[in-house]
Amino acid sequence: MGNISHTVSQSQRRDERIAKGTGFSYKSLHKLEQVAETSKALPDSFGDLLDKIDNGMKIDKAWKLVQNHKKRADLKAQSVKLALPEPDKARLILGDFREKGKELSDSSVDLIFSDPPYDEKSLHLYDSLASDGYRVLKAGGSLVTYAGHYAIPQIIQYMHRRNLQYYWIFAVIHNGPFSSFFAKNILVKWKPLLWFVKDKGEKPQQNGKIFDLINSTKPAKILHDWEQSPEDARYVIGQLTKPGDTVLDPFMGSGTTGIAALNLKRHFFGIEINPESFELAKLNIAKHLNQRMGLA
């Protein structure tokens, strides 16, 4: 054992000297080697990562792209032995929620929890979310959505126009790097979750008193670039629904909302427009359910 340890330490010291000579840290050089070893096997959509590094891409970013691709490939490889959730517990639909949402019955959903894209060109989706959400929500049902800070007034206007009343706002505290809103020179340390309720005067279902601050965990962002922390969905679903209720996510992404809902013994409807994201979400949900049941 001592000889192996001595050999490893000698090898590491050699690599550290090589790294020093190249101007990279030892860890960066190790990551660069992994990128070089695997980049040829990546899909064409990745481009040449080594060329991208030469043109300014950070080694850490390229390495993370490689690692995420490996994890996605591993999940896909498990598909043959994963048992998918029972249809009466989870209904997963591929397509645009503005069309596929029509498959859901009126007043059939207790909570909508979702994360639409909130760049300016996509803001109109909140109007459709409000319209379709009003139809499928039960009286007093809640719609809780992530939102860009800059867009809060416009989103509230969309919701009010469709008779979804603003109720409150949750502050999701970031755990990890913060972002910058350059237009107003603001460093953003929290994320808004806007809470709306169907019909004026209706009181939403809630399980006792609720904290409006969520100490979130860092999202993995492996299966989807916009992946959110599972803690956010878990908290909101746990507070605003009861076992047996139905939760809808019209922008399913990597399936985070579905995992939280099913773990809490709620029924789940998930709609996703991107075919690759849909397949990954389906496998992600199946993997978590199989692990919970001791099947994986």
N, C-alpha and C positions, 0 to 999 in steps of 0.2 A: 504493500500500500504506500509505504514511504517513497519507493522508487517511482511509482506512478505520479504521486504528488510532486516529487522533485522535477519529473519530466514535464508535467503540466505547467509548473511555475516557470521553468526555463523557456518553454514555448511561449508563454504569455509575455515574459520579459522581452523575448525576441520580437514578438508582434508589436509590443509597445514601442520598442526602438524604431521599428519600421514605420509605425504610425507617426512618431515624432518627426521622422525624416520627411514624411509626405505633407506634414502640416495638419493632419487629421488627428483627432483623439483616437484612442484604441477602440472605443465603442463605435465611433463613426466608421472607422476602417472596417470593422467586423460587419457592420450593417451594409456597407458598400459591397463587400464580398458576397453577402447573401443576395443583394439586388442583382449583381453581375451573374451569379449562378442561376438565378431563376427567371431573369427578365426575358430570355428567349422563349420560355414556355408560356408566357402571358398572352392573353388575347390581343389582337391587333389594336383594339380600342385603347389599350394602355400606351401605345406608342413605344419608342425606344427610351426607357427610363434613364439609361446612362447618358444619352444625348441630352435629355432634359436636365439631368444634374449638371452637365457641362454648361448648359444655358441658364443656370440659376436655381433650378429646383433644389430644395434642401434634401440632404441625404435621409433625414428622419421621415420626411413626407413620402419619399420613394419607397423606403423600407416599410412604412405602414401600409402603403398600397399593396405591396407584395404579401405582407402578413394577412391583410384582410382578404386578399384573393385566395390564399391558402385555406383560410377558415371557411370561406364560402364554398370552396371546392370540397372540403371535408364534410360540410353539412349536406351537400348534394350527394356525396358518396354514401351517406347513411340512409338515403331516402328509401332504399329497398327494404330496410328492416324497421322503419318507423311506422307505427300505427297512427293514422290520422284521427283527429277528434270526431266524435259521433256527430252526424248532421243535425241532430236535434239540440246539440249543445253549441256548436259553432258552424255558422254558415259563411263560407268564404267565397267571394264573388270577384271575378276578374272583369274589369271594365271601368268606364267612367261613371262615377256615382250619380251624375245628372241623368243618366239613362238607366243604369242598373238599380238605382234607388227605387225606381218604380215597381220593382219586384217585391218591395217590402210593404206590408199592409199599413193602412192608416192607423195611427194611435197604437202602435205595436212596440214602441221603444221607450224605455225608462230614462236612459241617459245616452247622449252623444258626447263622446270624448275624442277630440281629433286635433290634428296638426296640419292644416293646409299650408301650402307654400305662401309666404307673405311678402314676396317681392311685389313691387308696384304693378307689374303687368298681370299678376295673378290675383290681385285683390278682388276682382269681380267674382271669384269662386266663393267668397264669403256670402255674397248675395244668394247664390244658388244653395249654399249650405243652409242659410236661414230659411229659404223657401221650402226645400225638401225636408229640413229638420222640423219645421212647424207641422208638416203633414204627418210625419211618422211618429213624432213624440206624443206621449200620453199627456192629458191635461196635468199641468204642474210638473211635467218632465223637464229635465235640465239639459242644456247644451253648454259644454265647457270646451273652450278652444284656445290653443296657443295663438299669440298674436305678436306682430312687430309693434314696438312702442309707438312708432311714428303713425301707425295705421289705426290705433284704438278708436279715435273719433269716427272714422269712416266705417269701421266694422260695427260699432254700436248703432250707427245710422242704418246700415243694412239690416241688422237684426230687428230694430224697432219697426222698420217698415213692414216686416213680416210678422209682427205681433209676438216677437220674442223679446222679453223685457230684461234689461240689464239688472242683475241682482247683486253681484260683487266681483272682486278681482282677487285672485290668488297671486302671491309673489313667490316665484320659484327661484330660490337662491342657487346660483351656479356653484358647482364644486369643480374647480379646474380653471383654465384660462378664461379671462373675460374678453368681451368683444368691444369694439369701438364704433360709435355712431359719428362718423367723420363730419357729416353735414352740420351737426350742432356741437361738435367737439365734446362729446360725452363718452365716458367709459362706462359700459353697461355691466352691472354686476347681478342683475336679476332678470327673470323672464316673466311676462304676464300670462296668466291663464284667466280668460274672461268667462264669467259665469252668467248665463242667461236662462230664463224660465219661460215656458210656454204660457201665454195668456196673462194679461194684467190682473193682478189681484190674487193669482194662484200662489200658494206657498209650496215650495219644492219639498220633496221628501229629503230629509237629512237625519242622520243617526246621531242625535245629540248636538252638542256644541262643536264647532269646527274651527280649527286654526286656519288663518288665511295666509300663513307663511309655510312654505314647503322647503325643508332642507333637502335638496335633491342630491343625487349621486351622479358621478360623471358618466355620461352615456358612452357605450362602447363604440358606436358609429362603425361597426364592422359590416353589417348587412345592408345598411342604408346610410347615405351621407347626412340625412336629417334625423337620424335616430335619436329619440329622446330617452331620458332615464326611465326605467320601469317604475321607479319610486313615485313619480308624479301620478301616473295612471292608477297605481295601486292605492294611493291615498284618496284620490278623488272618487274612484269607484267604490271604495270601502265606506266612504262617508255619505255618498249620495244615492246609493242603491242598497238593496238587501238581497240575500241569496235567492236565486230563481229569477231575478229581474234580467232584463235584456239591455245590453250595451252595444252601441253601434259606433264604428269608426269608418267614416267614408273615405279616409286617406290612410289606409292601413299600414303602408310602409313596410317595416320589418316585422310587424305583428306584435309590438310591445303592448298595445292596449288589449289585444286578444289574450295574451298570456296572463296579464293582470286580472282580466275579467274571469277567465276560466279557473285560475288559481283561487279566486274568491267565490267560486261556485255560482257565477252568473252565466247567462247565455250570451253569445257573442255573434254579431254580424260584422263582417269586415269586407270592405270594397277597396280594390287597388287597381289603378289604371295601367301600371307598368307590368308587363308579363314576367320579367325576371324578378322584380321585387315581389310580385304575387307568389311565385314559386318558392322564393326564399322565406317569405312570411309563413307560408303553409308548412314548410319543413321546420322552421323555427318554433312555431306553435306546437307542432307534433313532437319535436325533440323535448321541449319542456314538459309536456304532458306525459311523455314516456318516462322521463326521469322521475317525475313526481310519483308515477305508478310503479317505479322500479323495473321498467322494461328496457331501459337503455343505460 
